[in-house]
Amino acid sequence: MDLLKSLLVKLFILFFLTKVASSSLYTLENGLNIILEEVPTSEFVAIYAFVKAGSIYEEKYMGSGISHFVEHMLFKGTKKRRPGEIAREIEKEGGRINASTSFDKTIYKIVIPKDALYIAVDILKDCLFFPSFPEDELIKEKKVILREIETRDDEGEIFLSRALFHTAFTTHPLRHPIIGYKELFEKLTREDLITYHKKMYIPENITVVCVGNFDEEEVFSKIKRVFSTIPREGNPPIILPNEPRQMVERRFYEKRPLGLAYLNIGFHIPDISHPDVYALDILSIILGSGRMSRLNKALKDEKGLVFSIDTWSFTPSFPGLFGISANLPEKNIQETEKQIIHEIEKIKKDGVSKNECIAAQRKIVSSLFEEKETIEKKAYSLGSNFLATGNPYFSDHYIENIKLVTPSKIRDVAKTYLKKENMTICVLAPEDAEKKKEKVVVEKSKIKKYTLPNNLIVLINPSHTKGLVSIHAVLKGGRLVEREGKEGISNLVASLLLCGTKNKSKEEIIREIEFLGGSISNYSGRNSFGISMKLLPQDLDKGLEILSSILREPGFPQDEIEREKRNVILSIKAREDNLFLLSQDTFLSTLYTIHPYRIPEVGTEESIKAISRGDILTFYQDRIMPNNTVLAIFGDVDLKKAEKSIKKHFLPWKKEVYYKPRPYVEPPIEKQRETRKKSEKFASLSYTFGFPGARISDEERYTFELISAILSRQGGRLFNALRETEGLVYYVDSFNVFGLDPGYFVVYCQTSKKSFDIVSDKIRQEIKRLYSEEISLDELDEAKAYLIGEKEKRLEDSASYGFEAALYELYGLGYEELGKYKEKIIKMTPSIIKETAKKYFSPEKQVSVIISP
């Protein structure tokens, strides 16, 4: 469980406000709450409805997953909208609609262009209060959820997380899965859903949050007029049972056909209103959040016991858990448990340093800035925190209390809560070997581009929003440039860049970043690799100094090379436990025969073992140079100060000779290819069906994006044919992967063995429709609006915007191409869609992969 997710829950207790900062809180006479915040710089509005109807409030339906079932059904039709109309109406305006259910709430969200806000308000009211629960839709959706229940435990982390809550809690409803138990879920009837909905979906249980570009007075008047017609019900509050105090250590152990083991440890801790939560949050960061945390340093870096380890502090409005999660080889389970306890006892005995405490405090402050970067994050934060605490502005109070936490207080909470008798340990181990087998317009005046004398390309985009600065250094590389037998070296080098320079150790680098409250990460893909950072604005110069040192003077120490190689090999083995990754890896090796794209970015176990320090130094010399780099700085940045820092830290970087990788020409596919595999690890069947696709530089990529939207968005052809109409699949999607060389187009779904023949036939029929008949203008317009809306929303986040602009520049498209996206999509016609499908989707070119139980 991610630390930042648990922090979101904490942001707000104490008192009830009606107006703070730029947001307002209103309560209507019927009890419905409304939170509004204007964001004039956005072209969108996010409108969320938070309903106090999660799995812990199901009472006589406890354990059935009825909250989740109702969530699925609310978009399936109302008294005035037929099934499918809700999604189509939103997508036609360029918006999207979604929902989710958790322990204590169900959230419905619509993100839509500002001019269509009132359409969204009307739809939201219609869904919340007047769902029709059509019997035929209920039967189909029940099949979908049953499939979800049957496959939910396929992934080890998800299964063990559920096992931890079920074992740690004996009385509190947190012990039950949100989705429900199969035998209880199957008993639910339409009448049950209507009864539960009538009780829970009442004004007093609902908070509507609206964030974006609007006039507050006008929008409040509209929302009040729309929702005031719903009467107050006055239902008594639901009283949750208290969890008895745990008196003895509890354990759970199970074996499954996995490549790696999973370990979860949990300790009971108090709810969000307790004063100890601040110290517990800081303890969580010091103990296991980030590469310089105690558990990461001791268990991953120094002893090599785990592949990954982190900690989290879950404190909602009811008592929660302090947790530790690790992914590791089975042989290391006992020693890892021992060392985790050892690190906890060290904190109890010796406490933590003042610098550790300060670094953790800054990290929390930085994370709170990140919550406000987009209208969606703001809306989620305001609503979640209000629902949990009654105050949407607990963040100010929270930060002040975080600043007051002392090292001695951290030691005290460790002594109080991290005790053996309060501990639950859950292990999921591999089976024995013999048992396995307008408005994405990028204004030129906003982004400033220039090239340093060493040919380093720089993009700077100062935003008007106070918050963080995102830095991206991207370089051509990835699988496309790797030599035969050294696959995965780009990914390995990207990781090693963060493992120390000639003058600083890995620990010193990470300690500096985390002390600043920032973050640093690396990536490596098919065509490029690089480093990204997030920092507070005042720390930009220091961040650029660190980044320059990493790129110009990496140390590549041998012990770090061996450690990273071990980690990569563990991650390669873990891919076998992930049905999606296993399916995609198999698809690539079937689609490509000689091209580097045929092997995943992480490489193979054999290729990683074959990489030496000499290979790493050669790759560095050939690829990491200013004339192969684009540096993008986006966010809350002062242009003049940024330019001065860039010149100071990057002008001394010397230009080198760049050798282009040799070209690969993949032989054309002349007849259908199919690979079938069986795996006992998974309950569902995965089907990957695709064709060779386009380059990132091809104009046809815009057509491919539209084809994907036509097929797989909510309300798309595949969604309707396979899930909405007949409930044949649990999951279906289509997507494109573009490269500097030709990529591919894929349809991916998870279904059952008995449904596979029907599913595969329907997918082929939908593909054939694309090249045998022209799409209607209405359907095409809906897909266009959906794509344009998605792009605009994504680019509202400065980090995403900067990363995408840097890649466009790196690949030779130019960052200006981002501003042409809407224009290119709008120009697409039904005949262009048909001709592109006819060119690429001929039956003899199809490639399919089936992985079945």
SESE-326183 format. One record per residue (C-alpha): x, z, y. Coordinates in steps of 0.02 Angstrom, whole numbers, padded with zeros to 5 digits, always signed. Each point is the difference from the previous one (the first is absolute). Example, Ala and Ser with C-alpha at 12.3 -4.5 7.8 and 13.67 -1.06 7.14 Angstrom:
BEGIN
+00615+00390-00225
+00069-00033+00172
This chain:
BEGIN
+00000+00000+00000
+00074-00057+00163
+00048+00134+00125
-00068-00099+00146
-00170-00010-00084
-00006+00188-00017
+00054+00020+00181
-00147-00109+00053
-00117+00127-00078
+00077+00140+00102
-00016-00072+00172
-00142+00100+00069
-00076+00177-00007
-00044+00136+00129
-00132-00044+00129
-00138-00126+00038
+00035-00116+00146
-00103-00125+00095
+00138-00089+00093
+00188+00000-00023
+00132-00125+00053
-00072-00176-00015
-00124+00038-00139
-00174+00076+00005
-00101+00096-00127
-00190-00002+00008
-00131+00082-00111
-00175-00076-00004
-00155+00107-00016
-00017-00049-00183
+00173+00069-00036
+00096-00165-00014
+00173+00008+00081
+00077-00143+00098
+00184-00014+00050
+00050-00139+00120
+00171-00055+00063
+00034-00151+00109
+00152-00108-00038
-00006-00140+00132
+00153-00091-00070
-00085-00040-00166
-00112-00150-00032
-00087+00096-00140
-00107+00151-00030
+00013+00113-00152
-00163+00089-00040
+00006+00128-00140
-00136+00107-00076
+00061+00161-00083
-00128+00073-00119
+00022+00175-00069
-00040-00062-00174
+00152+00007-00112
+00022+00043-00183
+00012+00189+00031
-00177+00003+00073
-00091-00081-00147
-00079+00164-00064
-00117-00043-00146
+00086-00169-00015
+00174+00080-00002
+00127-00106-00093
-00111-00155-00005
+00083-00091+00146
-00168-00026+00085
+00079+00006+00175
+00113-00145-00047
-00146-00095-00081
-00106+00018+00157
+00147-00064+00104
+00007-00157-00108
-00187-00029+00017
-00020+00021+00188
+00064-00176+00033
-00108-00075-00137
-00154-00025+00105
-00120+00090+00116
-00183-00017+00043
+00040-00144+00118
+00164-00071-00071
+00018-00078-00172
+00152+00029-00112
+00152-00089+00069
-00071-00020+00175
+00086+00154+00071
+00178-00059-00039
-00040-00179+00053
-00073+00057+00165
+00155+00102+00042
+00125-00131-00060
-00090-00135+00096
+00044+00095+00159
+00183+00013-00052
-00013+00180-00058
+00012+00093-00163
-00094+00141-00084
+00061+00126-00126
-00034+00172-00071
+00085+00140-00097
-00045+00165-00082
+00108+00156-00010
-00023+00182-00050
-00091+00052+00159
-00063-00158+00084
-00053-00181-00012
+00060-00118+00136
-00079-00164+00052
+00100-00106+00121
-00028-00160+00095
+00137-00080+00105
-00069-00141+00105
+00036-00097+00161
-00059+00097+00151
-00139-00123+00044
-00083+00032-00169
-00001+00190+00010
-00189+00018+00008
-00021-00107-00155
+00112+00125-00090
-00099+00149+00067
-00162-00075-00064
+00074-00038-00171
+00076+00173-00014
-00166+00085+00035
-00088-00116-00122
+00124+00037-00140
+00008+00188+00029
-00185+00036+00010
-00095-00144-00079
+00090-00060-00157
-00117-00081-00127
+00100+00037-00158
-00060-00161-00085
-00009+00025-00188
+00090-00161-00046
+00144+00039+00120
+00007+00179-00066
+00020-00062-00179
+00141-00118+00050
+00091+00129+00105
-00017+00128-00138
+00096-00118-00115
+00136-00019+00131
+00020+00188+00022
-00002+00030-00187
+00144-00122-00015
+00088+00093+00140
-00025+00165-00093
+00067-00075-00161
+00156-00068+00084
+00035+00137+00130
+00127+00088-00112
+00103-00156-00036
+00128+00050+00133
+00096+00158-00036
+00004+00069+00177
-00188-00012+00022
-00034+00079-00169
+00119+00145+00029
-00066+00034+00175
-00174+00019-00074
+00070+00110-00140
+00084+00114+00128
-00161+00034+00094
-00098+00022-00161
+00126+00126-00066
+00036+00095+00160
-00184+00024+00043
-00113+00082-00128
-00155+00031+00106
+00009-00096+00164
-00073-00178-00009
+00171-00071+00051
+00034+00001-00187
-00120-00146-00028
+00048-00183+00028
-00076-00083+00152
-00055-00149-00103
-00081+00113-00130
+00003+00020-00190
-00062-00148-00099
-00133+00095-00098
-00075+00076+00158
+00011-00158+00101
-00090-00101-00132
-00151+00116+00013
-00026-00032+00186
-00160-00093+00042
-00065-00088+00155
-00111+00151+00033
+00154+00114-00004
+00086-00106+00132
-00154-00001+00111
-00018+00189-00017
+00184+00034+00039
+00000-00122+00144
-00155+00077+00076
+00079+00173-00005
+00175-00044+00060
-00020-00147+00120
-00081+00096+00141
+00051+00005+00184
+00072+00176-00013
+00122-00062-00133
+00060-00153+00095
+00131-00030+00135
+00014-00173+00079
+00169-00040+00077
+00026-00150+00111
+00172-00049+00067
+00045-00161+00090
-00036-00109+00149
-00169+00051+00072
-00084+00093+00141
-00030+00178-00060
-00158+00034+00097
-00080-00162-00056
+00050+00021-00182
-00057+00181-00008
-00168-00050+00070
-00017-00137-00132
+00054+00110-00147
-00112+00141+00059
-00149-00117+00014
+00033-00072-00175
+00031+00163-00093
-00116+00121+00091
-00149-00072-00093
+00061+00081-00162
-00076+00176-00014
+00097+00159-00035
-00027+00065-00178
+00062+00179+00012
+00068+00011-00177
+00091+00163-00043
+00191-00012-00011
+00082-00025-00169
+00101+00153-00052
+00153-00040-00105
+00057+00123-00133
+00160+00096+00034
+00148-00038-00113
+00058+00161-00088
+00177+00053+00035
+00121-00076-00125
+00090+00138-00095
+00109-00096-00122
+00096-00164-00007
-00103-00147-00067
+00064-00155-00089
-00062-00173-00049
+00097-00120-00111
-00045-00171-00067
+00091-00152-00070
-00043-00182+00037
+00082-00171-00024
+00101+00003+00162
+00175-00046+00052
+00032+00157+00104
-00066+00177+00007
-00102+00078+00140
+00008+00182+00056
-00120+00090+00118
+00014+00181+00053
-00134+00084+00106
-00021+00169+00086
-00164+00065+00073
+00005+00016+00190
-00131+00045+00132
-00114-00113+00102
+00034-00083+00166
-00057+00148+00105
+00134+00115-00069
+00152+00031+00113
+00120-00031-00146
-00041-00186-00009
+00126-00043+00137
+00147+00078-00091
-00060-00076-00164
+00002-00173+00078
+00177+00023+00063
+00054+00072-00168
-00070-00156-00084
+00106-00113+00110
+00158+00101-00022
-00023+00014-00187
-00049-00177-00048
-00044-00121+00140
+00135-00127+00041
+00168-00045-00072
+00086+00150+00078
-00125+00125-00068
+00067+00133-00118
-00081-00066-00159
+00050-00181+00035
+00180+00048+00034
+00018+00117-00148
-00104-00083-00135
+00011-00184+00045
+00164-00027+00092
+00114+00135-00071
-00064+00025-00177
-00089-00166-00030
-00142+00088-00092
-00147-00091+00080
-00046-00174+00056
-00107+00068+00141
-00060+00171+00059
-00105+00061+00145
-00106+00145+00056
-00168+00015+00085
-00110+00133+00077
-00187-00028-00024
-00101+00120+00108
-00177-00061+00038
-00142+00114+00058
+00009+00088-00168
+00151+00068-00096
+00118-00137-00056
+00166-00028-00087
+00184-00009+00042
+00067-00134-00116
+00161-00075-00066
-00004-00171-00086
+00141-00086-00093
+00029-00157-00101
+00143+00019-00124
+00074-00039-00172
-00080+00105-00137
+00166+00079-00050
+00014+00080+00174
-00168+00089+00004
+00058+00175-00044
+00154-00006+00109
-00101-00069+00146
-00125+00143-00014
+00144+00123-00003
+00084-00076+00153
-00163-00008+00100
-00026+00185-00030
+00182+00031+00044
-00020-00088+00169
-00158+00098+00036
+00085+00164-00041
+00145-00045+00115
-00122-00016+00145
-00082+00165-00047
+00169+00086-00003
+00100-00085+00138
-00135-00083+00105
+00024-00165+00092
+00112-00045+00145
-00058-00015+00179
+00050-00184+00001
-00106-00035-00154
-00147+00082+00086
+00023-00099+00161
+00018-00165-00094
-00160+00032-00097
-00093+00046+00159
+00054-00163+00083
-00050-00099-00152
-00176+00071+00010
-00013-00040+00186
+00058-00177-00036
-00129-00020-00137
-00138+00051+00121
+00053-00138+00119
-00013-00123-00145
-00180+00053-00032
-00048-00069+00171
+00079-00172-00013
-00159-00097-00043
-00184+00023+00035
-00033+00022-00187
+00126+00140-00016
-00071+00085+00154
-00177-00011-00065
+00048+00065-00171
+00099+00144+00075
-00137+00054+00121
-00137-00004-00129
+00094+00077-00146
+00061+00144+00103
-00167+00034+00080
-00086+00000-00168
+00130+00120-00072
+00010+00120+00146
-00132-00028+00132
+00127-00052+00131
+00067-00177+00020
+00145+00063+00105
+00083+00126-00110
+00157-00105+00013
+00054+00081+00164
-00026+00173-00072
+00083-00055-00162
+00157-00064+00088
+00016+00160+00101
-00009+00104-00158
+00122-00114-00091
+00124+00032+00142
-00019+00188-00023
+00049-00002-00184
+00166+00086-00033
+00118-00007-00149
-00050+00177-00046
-00185-00050-00004
+00042-00145-00117
+00088+00118-00118
-00149+00118+00007
-00126-00133-00053
+00115-00057-00140
+00003+00179-00065
-00188+00019+00020
-00060-00160-00083
+00137-00082-00103
-00007+00129-00139
+00004-00025-00189
-00170+00078-00029
-00075-00117+00133
+00078-00156-00077
-00076-00143-00101
+00116-00124-00086
-00063-00167-00065
+00106-00124-00098
-00039-00176-00057
+00137-00060-00117
+00035-00166-00087
-00049-00013-00183
+00136-00003-00130
+00091-00166-00011
-00080-00051-00162
-00174+00023+00076
+00032-00117+00150
+00006-00176-00022
-00697-00687+02506
+00061+00101-00079
+00158-00004-00078
+00078-00087+00145
+00181+00053+00013
+00036-00013+00184
+00173-00066+00037
+00010+00119+00147
-00021+00147-00119
+00131-00042-00131
+00171-00028+00071
+00120-00100-00108
+00185-00026+00030
+00156-00034-00101
+00161+00099+00017
+00167-00094+00004
+00024+00044-00184
-00164-00093-00038
-00100+00159-00036
-00181-00041+00045
-00092+00140+00091
-00188+00020+00024
-00067+00140+00112
-00183+00038+00030
-00041+00151+00109
-00178+00062-00035
-00115+00091+00118
-00034+00137-00127
+00099+00160+00000
+00066+00042-00172
+00141-00061-00110
+00129-00138+00004
+00017-00112-00152
+00166-00086-00036
+00023-00138-00129
+00162-00085-00050
-00040-00144-00118
+00123-00117-00085
-00016-00154-00111
+00036+00050-00179
-00104+00065-00142
-00020-00088-00167
+00026-00171+00077
+00186+00028+00031
+00049+00099-00155
+00119-00069-00129
-00048-00020-00183
+00031+00162-00093
+00000+00104+00161
-00188+00002+00029
-00056+00150+00102
+00162+00015+00100
-00091-00027+00165
-00118+00143-00037
+00146+00108-00056
+00101-00036+00156
-00152+00037+00111
-00012+00171-00082
+00187+00031+00012
+00001-00036+00186
-00086+00169+00021
+00128+00088-00110
+00136+00027+00128
+00120-00088+00117
+00188+00009+00019
-00021+00146+00119
-00160+00085-00057
-00067+00054-00168
-00176-00040-00057
-00047+00181+00031
+00063-00006+00179
-00096-00160+00038
-00163+00062-00072
+00021+00172+00077
+00022-00082+00172
-00154-00109-00021
-00109+00140-00066
+00061+00120+00134
-00063-00127+00127
-00168+00002-00085
+00024-00181-00049
+00002-00100-00161
+00106-00138-00073
-00034-00115-00146
+00063-00158-00081
-00083-00149-00085
+00051-00152-00098
-00112-00146-00048
+00012-00177-00063
+00071-00073+00160
+00066+00142+00107
+00052+00182+00009
+00023+00126+00137
-00020+00172+00077
-00142+00076+00100
-00003+00156+00108
-00131+00099+00095
+00053+00117+00140
-00062+00091+00151
+00033-00103+00158
+00134+00117+00068
+00103-00022-00159
+00012-00191+00004
+00183-00005+00051
+00049+00120-00139
-00102-00100-00124
+00086-00163+00048
+00169+00086-00014
-00041+00053-00177
-00070-00172-00047
+00152-00089+00070
+00116+00113-00100
-00100-00030-00159
+00008-00189+00019
+00179-00014+00063
+00090+00135-00098
-00083+00039-00166
+00104+00105-00118
-00071-00050-00170
+00074+00154-00086
+00016-00022-00188
-00099+00156-00043
-00146-00060+00106
+00009-00172-00081
-00015+00077-00173
-00141+00115+00057
-00099-00142+00080
+00026-00110-00153
-00074+00138-00109
-00148+00016+00117
-00032-00188+00000
+00008-00006-00191
-00128+00141-00007
-00113-00096+00120
+00017-00156-00109
-00056+00100-00152
-00144+00075+00100
-00068-00176+00036
-00049-00008-00183
-00120+00145+00033
-00089-00089+00143
-00124-00130-00060
+00001-00099+00162
+00191-00008+00012
+00017-00042-00184
-00127-00141+00022
+00086-00070+00154
+00174+00008-00077
-00064-00093-00153
-00088-00128+00109
+00161-00038+00096
+00101-00024-00157
-00134-00120-00063
-00020-00096+00163
+00185-00023+00038
+00129-00060-00126
+00162-00014+00100
-00039+00060+00176
+00060+00174+00055
-00181+00048+00040
-00030+00014-00188
+00083+00173-00002
-00070+00149+00099
+00091+00058+00157
+00065+00154-00090
+00089-00108-00129
+00016+00042-00184
+00081+00145-00088
+00140-00115-00061
+00033-00077+00172
+00006+00169+00087
+00124+00068-00128
+00110-00154+00029
+00014+00025+00189
+00167+00073+00056
+00060+00069+00165
+00095-00162+00024
-00163-00098-00018
-00080+00113+00130
+00142-00025+00124
-00008-00189-00025
-00188-00001+00031
+00025+00104+00157
+00134-00118+00067
-00106-00153-00037
-00167+00061+00067
+00012+00147+00121
+00056-00070+00167
-00078-00016+00173
-00029-00187-00016
-00111+00034-00152
-00100+00140+00083
-00154+00021+00108
-00021+00167+00088
-00177+00044+00057
-00043+00152+00107
-00187+00027+00029
-00100+00145+00068
+00022+00130+00135
+00163-00069+00067
+00080-00018+00171
+00060-00181+00009
+00155+00028+00107
+00058+00152-00098
-00027-00091-00164
+00101-00152+00055
+00142+00112+00057
+00003+00093-00166
-00007-00161-00101
+00150-00073+00090
+00097+00162-00015
-00024+00016-00188
-00014-00180-00061
+00112-00107+00111
+00158+00061-00092
-00073-00066-00165
+00102-00155-00040
-00076-00166-00048
+00052-00066-00171
-00014-00163-00095
-00171-00008-00084
-00014-00099-00160
-00172-00065-00041
-00056+00034-00179
-00002-00149-00117
-00172-00079-00013
-00106+00017-00156
-00126-00130-00052
-00126+00068-00125
-00059-00136-00121
-00184-00043+00027
-00128+00070-00122
-00068-00143-00104
-00112+00096-00120
-00087+00168-00003
+00104+00156-00035
-00066+00161-00074
+00079+00164-00053
-00092+00133-00099
+00060+00178-00026
-00073+00155-00079
+00029+00176+00064
-00069+00164-00063
+00036+00081+00168
-00152-00070+00087
-00186+00010-00035
-00045-00155+00101
+00048-00182-00017
+00091-00082+00144
-00017-00185+00035
+00117-00090+00120
-00045-00180+00036
+00093-00109+00125
+00089-00155+00057
+00162-00048+00091
-00029+00021+00187
+00071-00035+00171
+00153+00043+00102
-00016+00117+00147
+00045-00147+00113
-00139-00111-00068
-00156-00025+00105
-00097+00012-00164
+00032+00186-00005
-00142+00023+00124
-00114-00095-00118
+00057+00110-00144
-00040+00156+00099
-00176-00065+00032
-00022-00042-00184
+00048+00178-00045
-00124+00069+00127
-00137-00115-00065
+00029+00063-00176
+00041+00184+00005
-00052+00093+00156
-00149+00115-00018
-00142-00125+00001
+00117-00138-00062
-00036-00115-00146
+00099+00093-00133
-00061+00169+00058
-00180-00060-00010
+00019-00094-00164
+00099+00130-00096
-00042+00168+00074
-00149-00008+00115
-00114-00105-00110
+00045+00055-00176
+00124+00145+00013
+00121-00090-00117
+00161+00064+00079
+00063+00164+00070
+00117-00087+00120
+00022-00180+00058
+00108-00075+00135
+00087-00161+00046
+00156-00012+00104
+00142-00113+00053
+00187+00030-00004
+00093-00118+00116
+00188-00021-00002
+00137-00102+00079
-00020-00097-00162
-00172-00036-00073
-00096+00157-00046
-00162+00019-00096
-00187+00033+00007
-00075+00129-00117
-00167+00069-00056
+00020+00172-00080
-00132+00106-00083
-00023+00145-00118
-00141-00011-00126
-00043+00043-00180
+00045-00098-00156
-00182-00040-00035
-00026-00068+00176
+00160-00101+00009
-00067-00169-00057
-00143+00007+00125
+00116+00059+00140
+00132-00134-00031
-00134-00137-00006
-00076+00058+00164
+00170+00004+00086
+00035-00178-00056
-00171-00054+00059
+00029+00073+00173
+00171-00084+00012
-00079-00166-00052
-00135+00019+00133
+00135+00004+00133
+00060-00176-00038
-00160-00077-00064
-00116+00043+00144
+00021+00041+00184
-00028+00176+00059
-00143+00027+00122
+00040+00023+00183
-00084+00172+00001
+00106+00063-00145
+00157-00072+00078
-00039+00081+00168
-00023+00168-00085
+00170-00016-00086
+00082-00051+00164
-00074+00149+00092
+00057+00116-00138
+00180-00065+00002
+00015+00000+00189
-00071+00176+00008
+00120+00063-00134
+00150-00075+00090
-00050+00073+00167
-00027+00173-00072
+00166-00004-00091
+00095-00047+00157
-00073+00144+00098
+00125+00110-00093
+00167-00022+00090
+00102+00025-00159
-00096-00136-00093
+00004-00114+00151
+00188+00020+00021
+00037-00028-00185
-00106-00157-00008
+00072-00071+00161
+00178+00031-00063
-00034-00090-00164
-00079-00148+00089
+00157-00014+00106
+00116+00024-00148
-00084-00136-00103
+00013-00126+00141
-00184-00002+00047
+00026+00091+00165
-00094+00156+00051
-00115-00111+00105
-00078-00061-00162
-00093+00166-00011
-00095-00049+00156
-00054-00164-00079
-00080+00081-00152
-00177+00000+00068
+00016-00179+00060
+00067-00059-00169
-00138+00089-00097
-00138-00064+00114
+00058-00181-00024
-00028+00006-00187
-00145-00106-00062
-00096-00010-00165
+00088-00163-00041
+00173+00078+00026
-00046+00143-00117
-00061-00123-00131
+00152-00114+00012
+00124+00144-00010
-00089+00073-00152
-00001-00172-00081
+00187-00020+00031
+00053+00170-00068
-00134+00057-00122
-00003-00138-00129
-00030+00073-00175
+00167-00057-00072
+00093+00107+00130
-00088+00164-00040
+00098+00151-00062
-00084+00151-00080
+00054+00169-00066
-00109+00114-00106
+00052+00178-00038
-00125+00083-00115
-00017+00169-00088
